[in-house]
Amino acid sequence: MNARPNLYLTPDLNISDVVFDNPQILLLLEHFNIYVPLQEKTIRDICMANDVIPEVFLTIANLYNQNSYTSPVHFTFRELHSILRFLKNSHVYYSEEMYPAIRSIIKQMYELNNQAEMELVEKFFTDYYSEVTEHLHYEDEIAFPYMKSLHEHIMLQKPFDEPVSYSVHEYKDHHNDIEEKLNDLKNLLVKYLPGKNDQKLRRRLFNSLIELEYDLNIHGKIEEMILIPLVEEMEQYLKKLR
C-alpha cells in the first residue's frame, strides 16, 4: 500500500502527518470511531480524546504501517474493549462498504461481458461473501459476547457459577483466513478472464480487492496474535477464581 516501510509509530507523532504518510491510517481511525478533522493532535492526544488505549492503537497502527508484530507490550484485560471495538467496526466496513462496492463493480462487468466466465466470477464472489458473512456473524453473535462476559466476570472478580461450554479454542478452530480466497479471484481477473471494454472496471475491482485483502490481513493478525492470547489468559485467570 502507501505506507512508508518500517516507520515505527510512537505516541508523540502528529496524527495528521501519519495519515499523510499512510492514507490507510484514516481507515484505522474510523475503526476506532475517530474522525477528521485531526488538527495538530498527537497520537496520544487523539487516543485520550476518544477513549482509546494508546498501546492498542499503536500496536494496530504499526501493523498498518507494515511493521511486524513483535508483542512490544503486554496487553491487560482492560484493553479488550478497545480491541473488540476496532474489530466490530471493521466488520461494518466489510459488510456495508467494501462488499457492496465490489459486488456493484462485478455486476457492471457482467453487463459488458455476459458470458460464462463472468458468471463464474459472480458465483465465486457470492459464495465467498456468504462464507465471510457467516464468519463475521459468528464473531459478533457468539465469540465477542463470550469475551465480553469473561471481562465482566473478571471486573467483578466473579467466577463462572457453572461449567462453560464454550472456550477460545472453539474460536481458534472456527477462525480461518478468509482473505486467502481473494487470491483466486485476483488471478482470474489478471491472468485468465477474457473481457471487452471492461479494463477500467477490472482495474477498479482489482484495486478494491487489494484494499480489502490488506485490511483483512491485519484483521486476522489482530485476532490471532493479540485477541486470542489475551482471551486465553482471561480464561486461565477465571479458572483460578473457582
C-alpha positions, 0 to 999 in steps of 0.5 A: 500500500502507501505506507512508508516501510518500517516507520515505527509509530510512537505516541508523540507523532502528529496524527495528521502527518501519519495519515499523510504518510499512510492514507490507510491510517484514516481507515484505522481511525474510523475503526476506532470511531475517530474522525477528521478533522485531526488538527495538530493532535498527537497520537496520544492526544487523539487516543485520550480524546476518544477513549482509546488505549494508546498501546492498542492503537499503536500496536494496530497502527504499526501493523498498518504501517507494515511493521511486524508484530513483535508483542512490544507490550503486554496487553491487560484485560482492560484493553479488550474493549478497545480491541473488540471495538476496532474489530466490530467496526471493521466488520461494518466496513466489510459488510456495508462498504467494501462488499457492496462496492465490489459486488456493484463493480462485478455486476457492471462487468457482467453487463459488458461481458455476459458470458460464462466466465463472468458468471463464474466470477459472480458465483465465486464472489457470492459464495465467498461473501456468504462464507465471510458473512457467516464468519463475521456473524459468528464473531459478533453473535457468539465469540465477542459476547463470550469475551465480553462476559469473561471481562465482566466476570473478571471486573467483578472478580466473579467466577463462572457459577457453572461449567462453560461450554464454550472456550477460545479454542472453539474460536481458534478452530472456527477462525480461518483466513478468509482473505486467502480466497481473494487470491483466486479471484485476483488471478482470474481477473489478471491472468485468465478472464477474457473481457471487452471494454471492461479494463477500467472496471477490472482495474477498479475491482482489482484495486478494491480487492487489494484494499480489502485483502490488506485490511483483512490481513491485519484483521486476522493478525489482530485476532490471532496474535493479540485477541486470542492470547489475551482471551486465553489468559482471561480464561486461565485467570477465571479458572483460578477464581473457582 
